[in-house]
Amino acid sequence: MKEFKGRVIAKGAVTAEAVVTKQGFNTLASMQMMFIQSKTKCVDQSNPDLYKKLLQGKALCLPQTIGSTTGGMFLYSAVKSGKAPACLLFAKEIDSLAAAGAVLADVWSDDAKMPTIDKLGDDFLNYVQDGDTVTVKEDGTVIVDR
Amino acid sequence: MQLTTEQQAILNGEKGETMAKVMRTLVQYGEVFGAEKMVPVTGDYGHLVLSFGLTFLGPVFDLYQKLIDEGCLSGQKFTCDPRPYDKNVPQSLLQKAVAKFVFGKQSRYEKQLSQLGLLNEDSYTCTCYLDEIGNTPKAGDVLSWAESSAVVYANSVLGARCNRNSGIIELFGSIAGFVPYFGLLTDEGRKADWIVELQTTGCPDAQILGSAIGMKVMEDVPYVKGLDRYLGTELTDEAKTYLKDFGAATASNGAVGLYHIDNLTPEAKAQGESLIKENAKVYVVDDAELERVKNGYPCIWKNKDADPVLCFLGCPHMTLQQLKDWTDRIEAALQEAGNEKVLVPTVFTTSAGVMKEFEKTPYAARLKRAGVIVSYICPLMFMDNPLWQDKPVITSSNKLRTYTTARFYSNDEILRIITKEGK
């Protein structure tokens, strides 16, 4: 078990299974088929860490998001539709697109949330592995258990 | 964040609950990046990234309806990304039927766009900054835009100031009339984190160079040295077209919102290497590196040897000169191969404004005779149809490759495939 502390972008507490990408997460490329999938799976051919893996309900551990500026609205729609990861855990400072998605979901959604923590550090991404149990606390503490 | 009295009043709900939430979103978003104030949007027009009535983006359309119902409309007119669908693009009846379902909210959404502040019916393009469209910001203008390729062009080639805003956030900035001051709006945020040393033996393919740089620097700002050897030191139409495609690749294969080209782009010309941060990292790009990057693109066609059924060029949308140049190239290549028409159904995508200008030239009839279709769509969104996922589509757009199952070839390879080999 290892504990990390980051900055809270969108507050919330959740426990979920980790799914990890060491490269930038291209939101549109990864999630554009989510609405025809029974559960959201990554369809980004350029991301071997995540390709074809389940994202919905998982603790998505990533350095940052990249790609299309539709990213924030896709994340927002995913949260509102119950198709989003359980939480987003960023090793680096969050990027503007993911921040938009997290903030939009936080401000405009009363019932569905996606806790989002950034600045967890490179150690976090080096340590966490697919299948680990990740517990996120409201103060930005992230506990990784395997 | 320090707000003005007016901004604080909006946040407190004096203009209604919905407007307060718009304000709260912008404040909370800005505070993530340490913004200490809002600054006025000074560009004449906005630009929105969401142009498609994707059935499943219902939560976004519901939010926009709330804005309309509450009178929270854009204070400036805006252009918008290309439409997703055109019946003239080759497709089966089943694909057409599925597209109708996938984009089932298109009519509703286009009505919403008109109500919110769309400039006009010809405003649907990702290259809003071209003369034919007229949403061309001035150097120093503060923008509230989204669309990664347009943002990186406005920042880098035009010298405007815009963050890589997400969809919805860009509209909120146009509604409020101000945006949080951080990142690429600030002098410090426009300094380069990377020096890219170009050591190729010829002018590199814009799409591959952009891809290589994007994947290396991610969201950082690169300062590229050596490209002026090939593009010159003036922003000619040819140089701007190259930078359009280069920038789109940096922004989609990475997350670049601004680049500087030594001796060419406006801030690099004015400030030179003083734009480079101390301890900037260095990335050397030579022929071998570009080859490595290109060879690393995966092909996820089920049958990798399949003959292509469709070719898309024009992501981002083509310029008038690109349409003319490709007409000449295709005609010459067809003649050399002894063929009359392209061997692979081929679609060039461009804005309605450029299409109208193109139609006035003799090139339009020549391109049609060669069998090429010109369309106003977004090929990326067109392919966001499950029935296109396993179809062998080819492209020379690194952006389209990134977001779809389309396979990437260089422009020369594409020309050979569509005019001579058919596969």
Boltz contact constraints between the chains, C-beta under 6 A:
constraints:
  - contact:
      token1: [A, 9]
      token2: [B, 32]
      max_distance: 6.0
  - contact:
      token1: [A, 24]
      token2: [B, 218]
      max_distance: 6.0
  - contact:
      token1: [A, 28]
      token2: [B, 403]
      max_distance: 6.0
  - contact:
      token1: [A, 29]
      token2: [B, 402]
      max_distance: 6.0
  - contact:
      token1: [A, 29]
      token2: [B, 403]
      max_distance: 6.0
  - contact:
      token1: [A, 32]
      token2: [B, 384]
      max_distance: 6.0
  - contact:
      token1: [A, 35]
      token2: [B, 56]
      max_distance: 6.0
  - contact:
      token1: [A, 36]
      token2: [B, 386]
      max_distance: 6.0
  - contact:
      token1: [A, 45]
      token2: [B, 298]
      max_distance: 6.0
  - contact:
      token1: [A, 45]
      token2: [B, 300]
      max_distance: 6.0
  - contact:
      token1: [A, 66]
      token2: [B, 254]
      max_distance: 6.0
  - contact:
      token1: [A, 66]
      token2: [B, 255]
      max_distance: 6.0
  - contact:
      token1: [A, 67]
      token2: [B, 252]
      max_distance: 6.0
  - contact:
      token1: [A, 68]
      token2: [B, 148]
      max_distance: 6.0
  - contact:
      token1: [A, 69]
      token2: [B, 49]
      max_distance: 6.0
  - contact:
      token1: [A, 69]
      token2: [B, 146]
      max_distance: 6.0
  - contact:
      token1: [A, 69]
      token2: [B, 147]
      max_distance: 6.0
  - contact:
      token1: [A, 69]
      token2: [B, 148]
      max_distance: 6.0
  - contact:
      token1: [A, 69]
      token2: [B, 166]
      max_distance: 6.0
  - contact:
      token1: [A, 70]
      token2: [B, 49]
      max_distance: 6.0
  - contact:
      token1: [A, 70]
      token2: [B, 167]
      max_distance: 6.0
  - contact:
      token1: [A, 71]
      token2: [B, 166]
      max_distance: 6.0
  - contact:
      token1: [A, 72]
      token2: [B, 166]
      max_distance: 6.0
  - contact:
      token1: [A, 73]
      token2: [B, 60]
      max_distance: 6.0
  - contact:
      token1: [A, 73]
      token2: [B, 167]
      max_distance: 6.0
  - contact:
      token1: [A, 73]
      token2: [B, 168]
      max_distance: 6.0
  - contact:
      token1: [A, 77]
      token2: [B, 57]
      max_distance: 6.0
  - contact:
      token1: [A, 77]
      token2: [B, 59]
      max_distance: 6.0
  - contact:
      token1: [A, 77]
      token2: [B, 60]
      max_distance: 6.0
  - contact:
      token1: [A, 80]
      token2: [B, 59]
      max_distance: 6.0
  - contact:
      token1: [A, 95]
      token2: [B, 219]
      max_distance: 6.0
  - contact:
      token1: [A, 96]
      token2: [B, 163]
      max_distance: 6.0
  - contact:
      token1: [A, 96]
      token2: [B, 164]
      max_distance: 6.0
  - contact:
      token1: [A, 97]
      token2: [B, 166]
      max_distance: 6.0
  - contact:
      token1: [A, 99]
      token2: [B, 32]
      max_distance: 6.0
  - contact:
      token1: [A, 100]
      token2: [B, 166]
      max_distance: 6.0
  - contact:
      token1: [A, 100]
      token2: [B, 169]
      max_distance: 6.0
  - contact:
      token1: [A, 103]
      token2: [B, 25]
      max_distance: 6.0
  - contact:
      token1: [A, 103]
      token2: [B, 28]
      max_distance: 6.0
  - contact:
      token1: [A, 103]
      token2: [B, 29]
      max_distance: 6.0
  - contact:
      token1: [A, 104]
      token2: [B, 168]
      max_distance: 6.0
  - contact:
      token1: [A, 107]
      token2: [B, 21]
      max_distance: 6.0
  - contact:
      token1: [A, 107]
      token2: [B, 24]
      max_distance: 6.0
  - contact:
      token1: [A, 107]
      token2: [B, 25]
      max_distance: 6.0
